[in-house]
Amino acid sequence: MKRLIALLVLLGTFFMLTVPAQADTASAVAASATAPAASAASVASAPAAVASSTAVVAAASAPAAAAPVDTVNKGDTAWMIVATLLVIMMAVPGLALFYGGMVRSKNMLSVSMQVFMTFSLLGVLWCIYGYSVAFTEGNAFFGGFSKLFLHGITPDSIAATFSKGVGVPEFIYVAFQMTFAAITPALIVGSFAERAKFSAVLMFMVLWFTFSYLPMAHMVWYWAGPDAYTSADAASAAGATAGFLFQKGALDFAGGTVVHINAAMAGIVGAFMIGKRVGYGKDSMAPHSLTMSMIGASLLWVGWFGFNVGSNLEASGTATLAFINTFLATCAAAVSWTFAEWIYKGKPSMLGAISGAIAGLVAITPACGFVGPMGALFIGLAVGVVCLWGVNGLKKMLGADDSLDVFGVHGVGGILGAILTGVFVSPDLGGTGVYDYVANKVGDFDMTAQVISQLWGVGTVIVWSGVVSFISYFIVDKTIGLRVTEEEEREGLDTASHGESAYHH
């Protein structure tokens, strides 16, 4: 517990010391007559839209005062349906197989069940209140309740894309964002695998989803949409209704802060608060099926193209940029992790290769639509080595039993990717720059200001998710308890919690 508190204090102090010096500059960039340094992954037009400063090609020719969105492109709609299906595949079965193969055979079904039911439960909550709280106008941290139970949304409702006058059906936007909201909490399962009560997992997920995921999604991705930015005055008024980090100018194309750092903080806090597995450091806890994990990782890799490329919301040139960046960064990270491990440990491992690939996917997520291919290559090569340290050196320093290295990969990789997004978005380094929706062109770029904006995003999610997670775990522990008994843990959660076994030998 002391190490957990020290970690939160250290990260918070770093954030407070690093950001304030130029916070005003970063805020000025976000509050200028441009759409704030657009965040990624999207949003609704009727509800609200999330701009991507990478909509350079599509929006560059838009007139200064574009007409409101009133039609949709069938090609964009078809692509968004496919992208949504790809993200569903990431969670079930991708993530379930990836995590399941890395635990001991007696816990295969329990981890798969936790992922499967977390994804299902939060999909329900997303449609009841999650979408409304994340993507309707409210304040800088939470949306409102105008779309509870998807009220007012019909097949004719249109959600904005990143181009003026272009939209997609709002229902597919709701479904696409639903996959993000459901898979993000499922990532946390890897940190406390093999020892948490099933009931405790579900209760925690509801609390964390409500008070961490939804506000972070609102803070980063909510804005009034590109059609609101018709003049400097209109941009100023529209910017005032955006989420807190959108106003700060933080760039996050597909979820580096909202998804990966957010989930990683919940995971590491949980690893500290639930405690280490029985026999940790003494008994063998090697993955029982790396073949299963490789299959799961491969499904995640393929599905991630829906995650990243789909976040563009349009089948456009920027979508192809996100595609090549996602592909290249992942290859690079798998290579750099494998060779670094080969040098460090003497042998390259399958576990290392797939871990490197996931690290690359994590790091390129916030950057995929903003950086050029060589920026993606650098990010991939760097994150493979850095995350190898994260799951070895950093993990030993922290002393927590983060069972499947959620923090070492998603946390460390997400932080690195978010910060480097602010560097490689620079047009001088092959990036797209930040798009000005009033002038309808790429605006002047200030790398220092953009990196400061990125640090605002990283620091905010670390503190917000850390605090919410601590309180949520505390509530669950004091009401129903967080972990199973020692006897149940030794028996295995497949039989102790679910009365069934993955294998019959």
Stockholm file with secondary structure:
# STOCKHOLM 1.0

chainA/1-505         MKRLIALLVLLGTFFMLTVPAQADTASAVAASATAPAASAASVASAPAAVASSTAVVAAASAPAAAAPVDTVNKGDTAWMIVATLLVIMMAVPGLALFYGGMVRSKNMLSVSMQVFMTFSLLGVLWCIYGYSVAFTEGNAFFGGFSKLFLHGITPDSIAATFSKGVGVPEFIYVAFQMTFAAITPALIVGSFAERAKFSAVLMFMVLWFTFSYLPMAHMVWYWAGPDAYTSADAASAAGATAGFLFQKGALDFAGGTVVHINAAMAGIVGAFMIGKRVGYGKDSMAPHSLTMSMIGASLLWVGWFGFNVGSNLEASGTATLAFINTFLATCAAAVSWTFAEWIYKGKPSMLGAISGAIAGLVAITPACGFVGPMGALFIGLAVGVVCLWGVNGLKKMLGADDSLDVFGVHGVGGILGAILTGVFVSPDLGGTGVYDYVANKVGDFDMTAQVISQLWGVGTVIVWSGVVSFISYFIVDKTIGLRVTEEEEREGLDTASHGESAYHH
#=GR chainA/1-505 SS CHHHHHHHHHHHHHHHHHSGGGHHHHHHHHTSSSCTTCCSSCCCSSSCBCCCTTTHHHHTTSCTTCCCCCCBCHHHHHHHHHHHHHHHHIIIIIIHHHHHHHSCGGGHHHHHHHHHHHHHHHHHHIIIIIHHHHHSSSSSSCCCSTTGGGTTCCTTCEEECSSTTCEEEHHHHHHHHHHHHHHHHHHHGGGSTTTBCHHHHHHHHHHHIIIIIHHHHHHHHCCBCGGGCSSHHHHHHHHTTSCHHHHHTCCCSSCIIIIIIHHHHHHHHHHHHHCCCTTTTTSCCCCSCHHHHHHHHHHHHHHHHHHHHGGGCSSSHHHHHHHHHHHHHHHHHHHHHHHHHHHHHSSCCHHHHHHHHHHHHHHHTTTTTTSCHHHHHHHHHHHHHHHHHIIIIIHHHHTCCCTTCHIIIIIHHHHHHHHHHHHHTSGGGTCCCCEETTTTEECCCCHHHHHHHHHHHHHHHHHHHHHHHHHHHHHHHHHTCSBCCHHHHHHCHHHHHHSCCSCCC
#=GC SS_cons         CHHHHHHHHHHHHHHHHHSGGGHHHHHHHHTSSSCTTCCSSCCCSSSCBCCCTTTHHHHTTSCTTCCCCCCBCHHHHHHHHHHHHHHHHIIIIIIHHHHHHHSCGGGHHHHHHHHHHHHHHHHHHIIIIIHHHHHSSSSSSCCCSTTGGGTTCCTTCEEECSSTTCEEEHHHHHHHHHHHHHHHHHHHGGGSTTTBCHHHHHHHHHHHIIIIIHHHHHHHHCCBCGGGCSSHHHHHHHHTTSCHHHHHTCCCSSCIIIIIIHHHHHHHHHHHHHCCCTTTTTSCCCCSCHHHHHHHHHHHHHHHHHHHHGGGCSSSHHHHHHHHHHHHHHHHHHHHHHHHHHHHHSSCCHHHHHHHHHHHHHHHTTTTTTSCHHHHHHHHHHHHHHHHHIIIIIHHHHTCCCTTCHIIIIIHHHHHHHHHHHHHTSGGGTCCCCEETTTTEECCCCHHHHHHHHHHHHHHHHHHHHHHHHHHHHHHHHHTCSBCCHHHHHHCHHHHHHSCCSCCC
//
